């Protein structure tokens, strides 16, 4: 069941019914490095005395938004 833990910690828990193996490879290509980043951040947070699970942190970050803006130079 490690793959279920891997995917659920990232909020990606869903069955993988891909008909092409490159789609499965693509999902794993994203999920495995993301899980390592998640563990690395968790390790640093634990070291700092912050012992919170992913759902709690996700809840806190729900209020955050990413805003982008494109500014054109003079002449296009």
N, C-alpha and C positions, 0 to 999 in steps of 0.2 A: 503493500500500500504506500510506499514512499512517493509514488507519482501523484497520488491523490493529495498528500500533504503538500507536495511541491506546488501543485496547481491551486489548491484551495487557499494557501497562504497568499497567493498572488491575486486571488479573487477571480480565477479563471476556471472554476470547477464546472466542467461540462464534458460530456462524452466526446471522444475523438473518433468519429465515424468517417474518416476521410477515405476516399476511394483511390487517391494517389499518394504514394509514399512521400513525394516532395512536399506535400502540404503538412504531413506529420512532421517531417524534418524542419519545416519552417516554424511550426508552433514550438517545437523543442528548442530551436535556435534562439527563440525569444524567451521562452520560459526558464531555461537553465541559467543563463547569465542574470536574468532578473532575480531569480531566487538567490543567487550568490550575492548580488547587491543588497537584497533584503537582509540576508544573514549578516553581512558586513556591517550594515547600518545598525542592526539589532545588537551586535556585539559591542559597537561603540556606545550605544545608548545604555546597555547594561553596565558597561564599564563606568559610565557617568552616573549610575544609580537610577536610571529610568527603566523600569521594568513593565512596559506596556506591550500588549499584543497588537497585531496589525489592525483588527477591526476598530480598536480604540483610536489609533493614530489616523486611520481613514476617516473616522467620525470627526476628529478635530480639524482635518484638512478639507472637509466638505465646504467650508466657508471661503476657501482660497480659490481664486480665479486667475487664469492666465490671460492677460490682455496683450495684444500685439498691435502695432501701428506701422504703416508703411508711409514714409515721407518721400515724395518725389523731389528730385533736384530741379533746379531751374532749367527749363528746356526739355523736360520729360525724363 
